[in-house]
Amino acid sequence: MRHRKAGRSLRRTSEQRLALLRNLATSLIEQGAIETTEAKAKELRPFVEKLITKARTGTLHARRLAGKHVQKRAAADKLFQVVGPKLATRAGGYTRILKTGHRKGDGADMARIEIIQG
């Protein structure tokens, strides 16, 4: 039974899942929007929104906490200098998930996750 087991395992160990979410978050911050499976997009949304909330404050402590997950310096700089200030007045809901159909190879449900513009 899965009582009180939050989140999706994505058929990975916890270390692999964390690495996947970190890489997807870095790509999303760098590119603004990415296309991935619907399950990965739904898991990525709260992960990225917590990072953007930290970027809104812009403190050194928040930068160090976010640096634990966004390990590329250019992506971290973009998060704190562009994305955070742009969404500073917004009270949450920084990302949008759009379903894009099925993948040709295996029929997986695909989705596009993007950061809301201003």
N, C-alpha and C positions, 0 to 999 in steps of 0.2 A: 504494500500500500504506500501511496505517496502523500500521506497526510502531512501537511505543513512543510512540504518540500517546494520552496519557491524557485522559480527560474527554470530554464531549459538546460539540459545537459549537453545538447548538440552532439551527442555521441563522442564526447571528448573527456579527458581527465580535467581536473580543476586547473592545472597549470597550463594545459593546452588551450582551455577555454579562455583563461585570462589573457594569454598571449594573442589569441584570435581577436578578442575585444579590444585590446590595446592597438593592434595593427589596423583594425577596421576604424577605430576612433581617429587614429592619426591620419588615415586616408581621407576620412570624412572632413576633418578640419582642413587638410591641405587642399582638397578639391571642391569642397562645398556640397557635393552630392555623390553618392556611390550607388551602384546596383548590386544587390546581394540577395540571398534567399530571404523569404519573409520571416522565418524564425530567427535568423541572425539579426535582421533589422529590428525586430521587436525586442531582442535582448540588448542590442546596441543602444537603443533610445535612452533608457534611464542612465546607462553608463556615461554617455556623452552629455546628457543634460546636467549631470552632477559636475562634470568638468567645466561646462559653460557657467554654471552657478558660481564655481570657484573663480573663474576668470572675470566675472562681473566685479568682484571686490578688488582684484588687482594687487593684493598685498603680497609681500615676499613669502609669507607662510602659505598662502593659497597657491603661489607659483611652484613652491617646492612640493606641495601635496599633488598638484596636477602633473608635475614633472615625473612623478612615480609611474604614471600611466602613459604620458605623451613624452617619449624619450628622444624624439627628433627635435633639435633646438629650433629649427625654422618653424615647425608646426606649433610648438609651444609659444613662440613669439607671436605667430599669427593668432593663436587662441587668445592671448592676453592683450594684444595691441589692436586687433581688428574685430574679432568675433565678440569678445566680452563687452567692449564699450558700445558696439552696435546694438546689442540686445540688453543693455543696462536698464532700460525702462520697462522691459517686458517682464511679466510676472510668471514666467514658466512657459512651457510648451515651445521650446526652441527648435524642435525638429518636426519634420513631416514625413510620413510614410505613405507612398503611393504604390499600389499593387500594379505590376506591369505584365502579368500573365504567367505563362509556364515556360520553363527552360526546355529547349528542344531536345537535349540529350536524355534527360531522365524525368522530365515532367515536373520538376520541383517548382513550387510557387515562388515567383521572383517579386522583388519589391525594390523601389528606389527610395532611399532615405536621404533627406536633404536638410540643411540648416535654413531656417526661415530668414528671409531678407528683411532686416530692420523691424 
